[in-house]
Amino acid sequence: MNTPALAALVLPWLAAPAVRALAARLTPRWAALAVAGCAALLAAGTAVGLSVLVLAGLLHLPWLAAAGRLPAAWLAATSPAAVPTAAAAGLLLAAVTVSATRALAAQRGQLAAARRAVAGLAAEGDTVVVPDPAAEAFALPGRPGLVVVTSGMLAALDERERRVLIAHERAHLAGRHHLFSRAVHVAAAVHPALRGLRAPLDLHLERCADEDAARTVGDRPLAARAVARGALAAADRRRTAPRGAALPAADAGPVPLRVAALLAPAPRSPRGRLLHLIVAGLLTVVGVTAAAGLGSAYDLHEYVEQGQATTATANR
């Protein structure tokens, strides 16, 4: 049995809560990067672990064992559970592949649907105003990236609050936040333990855009008011275009937490011992994930070499 491969499957259940807690101590930008990066690595480790378990079982196929110079009797004696384990891992790997593909396709579909919804509307710079009384605004990534806002949302805000709204959505575009969201949503489709990272990531991305908008207008209370009024206006909306995680919006995330953060002083990166502990914790998660994936592949390599050595000894 390949212990590192099994560890790669179990690790996300332990690592996801640690990543969530450690990232909460960082500034929003670094927190989003930490969550997205660790989620992607943990999902990759899961895929590698399942693949190694499948390959270990495939070695028991007579033609593959012969090609690898592995004695069938030795394989059966040293790893009797390899075949049923590989069958289970194969089913899981197929399910994971389908789930991840569907998650990726869903996000791309959301982007395409939103593009179609605003096609033909005149853009003023990077901003498209949709004539719709429902209050909504979101960042539409692509070439070019667009800020989509309805006339209903503009009517709900005064001129200064509109500047905050537009700056917020531009921050999403400039930071390519849809890629962060895509990485975590696909990772969550690979391993169920990673689903718990989606909501924290959404909050960190919204907080990042909030802080950028507050710096742009130079007024944190104004930014807090704009976020609150925009969310209230959007609370009872009719959506203009299909929207989901692929389309970051100004009213997303837990709005009370965002408003409270904007009414507080600007966040600062932790320093000294606390920063060292956070970095050490995140590096441990990354290191253990990488070690599990590489270790499972190395164990399989060693296993094959051991079998080949047994064949060579028997032929002498």
Secondary structure, DSSP 8 states (H G I E B T S, - for coil): --HHHHHHHHHHHHHHHHHHHHHTTS-HHHHHHHHHHHHHHHHHHHHHHHHHHHHHHHTTSHHHHHHTT--HHHHHHH-TTHHHHHHHHHHHHHHHHHHHHHHHHHHHHHHHHHHHHHTT--EETTEEEE--SS--EEEE-SSS-EEEEEHHHHHHS-HHHHHHHHHHHHHHHHTTHHHHHHHHHHHHHH-GGGGGGHHHHHHHHHHHHHHHHHHHHT-HHHHHHHHHHHHHHHTT---SS--STTS-BTT-S-HHHHHHHHHS-------HHHHHHHHHHHHHHHHHHHHHHHHHHHHHHHHHHHHHHHHHHHT-
